[in-house]
Amino acid sequence: MQKDFFIYQAQTTKFAAGFEVEKAEGSYIYGTDGKKYLDFVAGVSANTLGHSHPKVVSAIKEQADRYLHVMVYGEYAQEKPVMLCQLLAEATPEPLEVTYLVNSGAEAIDGSLKLAKRYTGREEIVSFKNSYHGNTHGALSVSGNEYHKREFRPLLPMVTFIEFNNENEFEKITEKTACVILETIQGAAGFLVPDEDYLIKLKKRCEEVGALLILDEIQPGFGRTGKLFSFEHFGIVPDILVMGKGMGGGVPVGAFMSSREIMETLSHSPKLGHITTFGGNPLIAAASYATLKEVLDSGLMDEAAEKEKLFRKLLVHPKIKNINGKGLMLAVNLGSPEYTLEVARKCMERGLIVFWQLYRNEYLRISPPLTLSMDEIKEGCQIILDVLNEN
């Protein structure tokens, strides 16, 4: 299987692991080599409830027995997509009330940018240096790392980049700005958290000039920081909320959410302002609804802060420079990309899956399932410390 993987499946790097997966359950992935591997990555923040959570699997099977795709998005009323959108409206603060379901976080970013332009009638966008919003042309256009963009230009014009946590650059947000888009916690840059009151001041600036604020919650979303969405820690509500990754519990999904007034502008002049064939797919919506319901009802979000404390207590070592992040999205600085990649490889050999941050490869990514137990945290952290001691 590994040989055929490299022959027939397109690769994104020259050093893919090619790890052969047999099955995955709970906090573990099982390889065809007969070994089990504790997963501290959760499919890059996607498997919110761990692998093959019984409620998610049951929801998928139940929906599969009823019907799969029946019509392009937005035409037919289907039970699970409606239930998912209703629960999201109930679980989020005003004025968030209407959800547009799509296939991925990157598509949701594209849709949110179109929505902001359509509603405001403006063309300019403000984004942030070192931001990451996905790899479609639209999402890449508002991502703030030139190395990952330059081979794919031309991209969207009229995008200005400002520095995260720097209030002095708010003057670049003007009456010509359609929207300001940012990750509430910068992901690829190393899980950077906004300074106190920064988002409040940013939202105020947007309101002063009539620009919409789009928050990308694709990674923090569905409870990873101890709140359903991480903006709830910072005293603001965005005009448009983008989600993806962990909202599906292991299946591909994305969404953007706004007020009814704003969202309604996609329905006319022109009609079909955003269109997606498989967005709102009933099978995917069933899995996402089951995931959201479990996150809201289980108390898992309430455990995130204590689990973060345990990670920070255990991961103390001379080779660890600092730890960024919040809740169960943590970035461990090991000093250099080369060393971090070596540590990740050695951890894998010992049965622990860790990864690295896209832009800042010196940071080891820790983004486990919310269901990870305290004992599993201790087990995985001990492996990391052993590798640091020996290498």
N, C-alpha and C positions, 0 to 999 in steps of 0.2 A: 504493500500500500504506500509506503513512504517513497519508493522509487517512482511509482506512477503519479504520486502527488507532485513531485518535482518535474515530471515530464509533461503532464497534461493540465495542471492547474496553474494559472498565472500567479506569479510571485510578486510581492511588494518590496522585498529586500533580498540581499545576497546571502543572508544568514538565517533564514527561517529554520525553526527547530525541526519541523517535520514530525513532531511527536504524534504517535499513532494512538488514537483514542478508541477505547473499547466501550466504555460507558461512563456516566457521570451521575453522582447522587450526593445530595447534601453539600458538604464542604469539600468533597473529594472528586477528582477525576481519575479514572482507572485506565491504564494503558494496556495495549496488547502484549506488553512485556510482563504482565502479571502483577505489576506494582501499582500502588495507589499513591496519589499525590495530593497533598493538602493545598487548596487553592486560595491564595491571598490576592487574586486579581479579579475573579468573578467575571471572566470574559470582557475585561476592561470596563468594569462598573455596570455590566449588563444583567448579571444574574443576581438580582436583588435578594431573592429568597433561596439562594443556593441553586444547586443543579437538580432538575427533575422534581421540583417541589410537588408533592401529591395533589395539592389543590389546583395548581396550574395545569398539571398533566390531565387531571380529571376534567377541568373546564375545556381543554382542547379536545379531548375524546368525545365529550358530550356534544360539543358544537359540531364536530366532524360527522357525527351520526345524523345531524339535522340538515345542514347545508353548508357549503363553502361559498366561494364568490358567486354572487347573483347579478350584480349590476354595478356600474361605475359609481364612484363616490358621490354621495349627496342626493341620490335619486330615490332610493327605497329606504323605508324605515325598518331597521333590523335590530333585534332585541339587544344583543350584547354591545354593539357600538353606542346605542342610545343610553344604556345603563352606565357605560363607562363615562360618557360625557356628562351625564347627570351627576354621577358620584364626584367627578372632578370639580364640577361647579359647586357642589355642597362642601367640598373639602378645601376650597381656596377662598381667599378674601375677595370682597368686591373691589373693583368692578369686573373681575374675571368671571365670565359666565358662559361663554360659548367656546367650544373646542372644534378645531379642524384636525381630523385624523389623517396622517400620512404614513409613509413607509419607513422613514428614518429621521434621525435628528438633523442631518444635513438638508433633507428636503424641507423639513420644518423651518430651518433657518431661511431657506430661499423663499418659502411662503410668507414668513414674517416680514422680510424685507419688502416684498411686493405689497403686502398689506399696508405697511407704513407709508410707502410712496403713494399708494392709491388713496389712502385716507387724508394725508396731508397735502397732496398735490405738489410735493417737493421732490427734489432729485438727489440732494446731498446726504451722505451717510457718514457718521462718525463712529469709528471702532477703536480698538486698543492695540497697542504694540504688544507683541508676544501672545496675542489671543489666538485661540483655535476654535473654529466653528464647523469644520467639516471639509469635504473635498469636492463637492460639486463646484461648478464655476462660480456660482453666487456665494456659497459659503467660503470658498477659498479667497474670494475677492475681499471679504471682510476679516479674514484671518491675518494676524499681524507678524508673520515670520517670512521674510523675503526669500530665504533659502528654499522654502517649500513652494513658493509661488512663481519664481522668476521664469522657469521653463515653460509655464503655461499662459503667459501673457500673450495677447491683451486680455485683461479681466475687466470687471465692472469699473467704469470711470467714477470720478467724483466721490471717492472714499478717502477720508482724512483719518489719520491714526494719532491718538494721543496716549499719554503714559498713564498706566494704571496707578491709582492712589496719588495722583498729582493734581490737586485742585487748581493749580495755576494755569492749566491748559483748558479749563472750562470755557475760556473766551473763544475757542475754536468751534464751540457749539452755538450756532447762530439761527436767525430767523429763516435761513435757507436750508437748515438741517431737517430732513424728514424724520430721522431716527438716530438714536445712539444705541449701539448694540454692544453688550459685554457679557462675559461669563461672570456670574455672581462670585464664583471662586475660579480663578484662572487655572485651567487644567494642565495643558501641555507645558506651561511655564513653570510647573512645580507646585501646583495646588496653593496658589497665593490667595490669601484672604484679604478682603478690603479693610482698610483702616476704619477706626471708629468714626461714625457719622459721614463717611465718604459717600456712601450710596444715597443718604438723605440729601446731601448737598448736590449730588449729581442729578437726582430726581427734581429738585427745586430748579436747577438751571434749565432742565428740559422743559419744565412747565413755564418758565419765564419766556422762553423763545418759541413755544408751541411745538417742540419736537417730541416724538414718542420715545419712550424708553423700552427697549427690548432686552429682556434678561434671558440668557442662555443657561438653562438648568439641566442640560442633557446629561451631565455627569452627577450632580448632586441630587437630582430628582428622585422622588419616591423614597425619601427617608434617610438617605445616606449620611446626612449631617446631624440627624436627630430631630429635624423638622421635615415635613413632607417635601418642601422646597427650601433651599438655603436662604432665599431672600427674607424668609420669615424671621431670621435671626437679626436682621439689620434695619427693621423699622420702615420698610417701604413696600409698595406693591407696583410691579411693572405695568405698563400699558399693554404689552404683549409678552406672554410667557412661552418659552420654547422648551420642550421636553423630548426625551427619547431614551435610548439605552435601557436603563433599569426599569422603565415603565412596563416593559413587556415580559419580565420574568424569564427571559431567555429566547424570546422571539423578536423578529425585526419590526419596529414600530417607531413612530414619532408623532408629534402633535404641536400645534401652536394654539394659544388660548388668548382671548381678549374680551372686551365688552361687546355686547350685541351691536351697539352703534358702530364701533370700529369694524367688526368682522363683516357686517352687512354690506360694506362697500365692495367686497369681492363678488357680490351676486349680480352686479349690473355695471354697465358702461365701462368695459364690456362684461357681458355675462360670462360665467366660467372664469372669473379672475384668477383662480387657481384650480387646476383639475388634476386628479390622480385616479388611475384605474383601481388600484388595489388598496388605497388608503381607506381605513375603516373596515378592512376585511374582517368578517365575523369571527373567524378562527383566531386571528390575532387579538381582536377586541376581547374575546372571551378570556384569553390568557392575561391580557392587561387588566381587565376588570378584576379577575381573581387575585392578581398581584397587588393591586391597589387596595382591595378590600382587606387582604391579609395584613398589609403594612399598617393600615389604619386601625385594625381591630386587635392585632396581636401584642402590641406593646413593644415591638422591636425597635421603634424609633426612640423610645425612652431609654433603651439600653446603649445607644450609640455613644453617649458621652462617657459612660463608664468603661466601655470597650476602648475608646480612644485613650483614656487615662492609663489603662493597663498596657497598651502598646507603648505609650510614652515612658511609662515606668520601666518596662523591660528593655526597650531598645536604647540602652545607654552604653556607649562604647567609644574609646578614643578615635576610632575611624569614622564615627557618625558625627558630622559637622553640625547638623540641625535637622529638625523635622517640621515641615510645613503641613498645613491642611487643617481640616476640621472633621470630627466624627470618624467615619470609616472611609475617608479619602485622605490618605497621608502620603507624603513624599519624604523619603529618607535620603539626605544628602551624604553621599559617600566620597565626594571629592573630585572624581574624574569619571568620564563616560566609560573608559576602558576598564576601570576597576569595577564599576557598577555592573557592566555586562558580564564580567567574570564572576562576580558574586551571584548574579542571577543564574548563571550556568551551574555553578557549584551547588546552589540551593536546589535546583532541579534534580541534580544527581542524588541528593539526599531526600528527595520526596516533597519538596516545597516549591510551589509555583509563585514566583514574583516576576515583575516586569520593570519597565523603566518609563520615564516621561518623554513624550515625543520630542519636545524642543530641548529639554534639559536632561540629557542622558545621564548626568551625574546623580540624578535623583532616582532612587528605587521606589517604584509604585507599590503602595499597599491599598487595595480597594476591594476587600473581601465581601462575601455575602453578609447581609445584615444578620443572618441566622448563625454566623460563626460563634462558637461557644467560647467561654473564657479559657477552658482547657486547651482548645484548639489554638487560641491566640498564644498561650504559653508554649505549646508544642512548636508552632511555626517560628516564634521569636527566638527560641533556643537554637533552632537550626541556623537562623541568620547569624546569631552571635557565635556559634561554633565555626561557621564559614569565615567570619571576620577574624576570629582568633587564629585560624589556620592558614589564611591567605593574605 
